[in-house]
Amino acid sequence: MDCGDQKRVDEDGGGDGQIPPDRLVDNAGAVEYWETVEPNIKGMLGGYPEISRVDLLSSRSFLATVRRMLPSIQGGTAVAATTRLPPLRLGVDCGAGIGRVTEGLLSKECEVVDIVEPVEAFAKVLIEGRLKAEGRVGDVYITGLENWVPEKRYDLIWVQWCLLYLTDEQVLQFLTRCRDALSPSGPGLVIVKENLNTQPCDTFDPQDKSVTRSEGKYEDLFRRAGYSIIRTDEQRGYPQHLNLLPVKLFALTCETKTTST
């Protein structure tokens, strides 16, 4: 899965005596919805393929900025804008869909990119694709994020438009597993890119079984999972007439990364 329905969704729940919207999330139902979607860019982007280019450009700029500033946060010196950044050793694209972000961004930033994707038809596109044949795509895990247990250490974990398909508790468990899978010798970054609710409470979309959270809700979940938010940025450049939900990028890191024994 790459992206949920980009249109605004109606508020459903969150008030007194009502079931919290995240409890309505249905992992299996979400996969069933995505199994009806064509494995192409239009399908991945909820019918709006025209936003792909600006989405990738924004993500690339954000990642470069974070990578350049990270050494200063860790007690060193920021990397100058004129200095070429070396490729990261290993990244993972969580909820990769057909690999739109892997092909357009992560394969250019990482030597190898692993894939986590629950929809078999989408994963098949990557397994049979050029990047896999070239060794740029590594292992492909056909499973949901709620079930994925990382077996490797990653320099970069990219999570875009897929936390909305997890309950709050599943988000915490997933992010905790990701935290423990960050490379102790690399930058150890988790980048989350998600739709944001403009209302203070969560909203549930019965079509794809997803929940749209507020910025404050995500920030709370990140901190509860043991992360520091080192930078955020708003996605800009989407055509206004599409009336899409706000999208924000979060760069997460943790002070203590689990080391190998």
C-alpha positions in Angstrom: 0.0 0.0 0.0 1.3 3.4 -0.9 -1.4 5.9 -0.2 -4.9 6.0 1.2 -7.8 8.0 -0.3 -6.4 11.6 -0.6 -9.8 13.3 -0.3 -11.0 14.6 3.0 -13.0 12.1 5.1 -15.9 12.8 7.4 -15.5 12.7 11.1 -16.6 9.4 12.6 -16.3 8.9 16.3 -14.1 10.4 18.9 -16.8 11.9 21.1 -18.0 10.9 24.5 -19.4 7.4 24.6 -18.3 6.6 21.1 -15.7 4.0 19.9 -12.3 5.7 19.3 -11.9 5.9 15.5 -8.6 4.0 15.6 -10.4 1.0 17.1 -12.4 0.8 13.9 -9.2 0.1 11.9 -9.4 -3.2 10.1 -6.1 -4.5 8.9 -7.6 -7.3 6.8 -10.3 -5.1 5.5 -7.7 -2.5 4.4 -5.8 -5.2 2.4 -9.0 -6.4 0.8 -9.7 -2.8 -0.3 -6.2 -2.4 -1.8 -6.5 -5.7 -3.6 -9.2 -4.1 -5.7 -6.8 -1.3 -6.8 -4.8 -1.4 -10.0 -1.0 -1.8 -9.5 0.0 1.4 -11.1 0.9 5.0 -10.0 -2.7 6.2 -10.3 -3.9 3.4 -8.1 -1.2 4.0 -5.5 -2.1 7.6 -5.3 -5.8 7.3 -4.9 -6.5 8.5 -8.4 -4.2 11.5 -8.4 -1.0 10.5 -10.3 -0.2 14.1 -10.9 1.0 14.6 -7.3 3.7 11.9 -7.5 6.5 14.2 -8.8 6.0 17.0 -6.3 5.6 14.4 -3.5 9.0 12.8 -4.4 10.7 16.1 -4.8 9.5 17.2 -1.4 10.6 13.9 0.2 14.0 14.1 -1.4 14.6 17.6 -0.2 13.5 16.8 3.4 15.7 13.7 3.6 18.7 15.6 2.4 18.1 18.4 4.9 17.8 15.9 7.7 20.9 14.0 6.8 22.9 17.1 6.6 21.7 18.4 10.0 21.9 15.1 11.8 25.6 15.2 12.7 25.2 18.5 14.5 22.3 17.0 16.6 24.6 14.0 17.5 27.4 16.3 18.7 29.3 16.8 15.4 29.2 19.3 12.6 26.4 19.7 10.0 27.3 18.6 6.5 27.7 21.5 4.1 25.2 21.8 1.2 28.1 21.6 -1.2 29.2 18.2 0.1 27.9 15.2 -1.7 26.1 12.8 0.7 27.3 9.2 0.6 24.6 6.5 -0.1 23.1 4.9 3.0 23.9 1.2 3.3 20.4 -0.3 3.9 16.9 1.2 3.9 13.4 -0.2 4.1 10.2 1.0 2.4 7.3 0.2 4.7 4.0 -0.1 2.9 5.8 0.2 -0.4 3.0 -0.5 -2.8 4.5 -1.1 -6.2 7.6 0.7 -5.3 6.9 4.3 -6.3 8.9 5.8 -3.4 11.6 3.1 -3.7 12.1 3.7 -7.4 11.8 7.5 -7.2 13.7 8.2 -4.0 15.0 5.4 -1.8 17.0 3.5 -4.5 18.8 6.7 -5.2 19.7 7.3 -1.5 20.4 3.7 -0.3 22.6 0.9 -1.7 19.8 -1.6 -1.1 16.2 -1.2 -0.1 14.1 -3.9 1.5 10.4 -3.9 1.0 7.4 -4.4 3.4 4.1 -4.7 1.6 1.0 -6.7 2.5 -0.7 -6.8 -1.0 0.9 -9.7 -2.9 0.0 -8.2 -6.4 1.9 -5.0 -5.5 4.9 -6.8 -4.1 5.0 -8.9 -7.2 5.7 -5.8 -9.3 8.8 -5.2 -7.2 9.9 -8.8 -7.2 9.7 -8.9 -11.0 11.1 -5.4 -11.5 14.3 -3.9 -12.7 15.6 -2.8 -9.3 15.2 -6.3 -7.9 17.2 -7.8 -10.9 19.9 -5.2 -10.3 20.2 -6.0 -6.6 18.9 -2.6 -5.6 15.8 -4.1 -4.0 16.7 -6.6 -1.3 14.3 -8.8 0.6 10.6 -8.4 0.0 8.4 -9.1 3.0 4.8 -9.7 2.0 3.1 -8.8 5.3 1.4 -6.0 7.1 3.3 -3.6 9.3 1.4 -4.9 12.3 3.1 -8.3 11.8 6.5 -7.3 10.5 9.4 -8.0 12.8 12.6 -6.6 11.4 15.5 -9.0 11.1 18.1 -6.5 10.0 19.6 -3.2 11.1 18.6 -0.2 8.9 20.1 3.2 8.3 16.7 4.5 7.1 13.2 3.3 7.7 10.7 5.1 5.4 7.0 4.9 6.5 4.6 6.8 4.1 0.9 6.7 4.1 0.5 3.4 6.0 0.3 4.2 9.7 -3.3 5.2 9.0 -4.0 1.5 8.6 -2.9 0.6 12.1 -4.5 1.1 15.5 -2.8 3.4 18.0 -1.5 0.4 19.8 -0.2 -1.2 16.6 1.5 2.1 15.7 3.3 2.0 19.1 4.4 -1.6 18.7 5.5 -1.1 15.1 7.6 2.0 15.9 9.1 0.3 18.9 10.3 -2.6 16.7 11.6 -0.1 14.2 13.5 1.7 16.9 15.2 -1.5 17.9 16.1 -2.2 14.2 18.0 1.1 13.6 21.6 0.6 12.7 23.9 1.5 15.7 26.7 2.6 13.3 24.5 4.5 10.8 22.3 7.6 11.0 19.4 5.6 12.4 16.5 7.6 10.9 12.8 6.9 10.7 10.9 9.2 8.3 7.1 9.2 8.6 5.0 10.9 6.0 1.3 11.0 6.7 -2.1 12.7 6.1 -3.2 14.9 8.9 -6.6 15.6 10.2 -7.6 19.3 10.4 -9.9 18.4 13.3 -8.6 17.8 16.9 -10.0 14.3 16.9 -9.3 11.3 14.7 -11.6 10.4 11.8 -12.3 6.9 10.3 -12.8 6.2 6.7 -15.1 3.2 6.2 -14.0 2.7 2.6 -10.4 1.7 3.1 -10.7 1.1 6.9 -8.2 3.8 7.8 -7.9 6.5 10.5 -6.7 10.0 9.9 -5.0 11.4 13.0 -4.1 14.9 14.1 -0.5 16.2 14.2 -0.6 16.2 18.0 -1.8 12.6 18.1 1.2 11.5 15.9 3.6 13.5 18.0 2.3 11.9 21.1 2.6 8.4 19.6 6.2 9.1 18.4 7.3 10.2 21.8 5.6 7.3 23.6 7.5 5.0 21.3 10.8 6.5 22.4 11.6 8.9 19.6 12.8 12.5 19.4 11.2 14.5 16.5 14.2 16.3 15.1 12.5 18.0 12.1 9.1 18.4 10.5 8.0 19.9 7.3 4.7 20.4 5.4 4.2 18.9 2.0 3.6 21.7 -0.4 2.8 21.9 -4.1 -0.3 19.8 -4.4 -2.9 21.3 -6.7 -5.3 23.3 -4.5 -8.4 22.3 -6.6 -7.9 18.6 -5.5 -8.7 19.6 -1.9 -6.3 17.0 -0.5 -5.7 16.5 3.2 -2.6 18.2 4.7 0.5 16.0 4.6 3.4 16.3 6.9 6.9 14.7 7.1 8.4 13.8 10.5 12.1 12.9 11.0 12.5 10.7 14.0 15.5 9.4 15.9 16.3 8.0 19.3 19.1 8.8 21.7 19.8 5.1 22.4 19.8 2.6 19.6 20.0 -1.1 20.5 23.4 -2.6 19.8 24.1 -6.1 18.6 25.2 -8.6 21.2 
